[in-house]
Amino acid sequence: MSDTKARTAEQIEADIAATRARLASTVDELVDRAHPKNVAKRQVEQAKSQVFDETGQLRTQKLVAVAGAVAGVVAILLVIRRLVGRR
């Protein structure tokens, strides 16, 4: 507590100004992160990282797995459609 009383008004004002500057910087960063264009850009980059590796090559294992899953779902839907159509 004695440290707080020993501070001058100028020191306190400088601390307040520094805190205010940090807060302004943080708010600016949050506004930038929340901007729709930046959010969309991050989503595109994330999607690309799922398809391409660090060297820019296609991740064929993931693509094959996704294609297989899609083909399986389509096949199941066709079978269900055929079974329902017979009745």
Secondary structure, 3 states (H helix, E strand, C coil): CHHHHHCCHHHHHHHHHHHHHHHHHHHHHHHHHHCHHHHHHHHHHHHHHHHECCCCCECHHHHHHHHHHHHHHHHHHHHHHHHHHHC
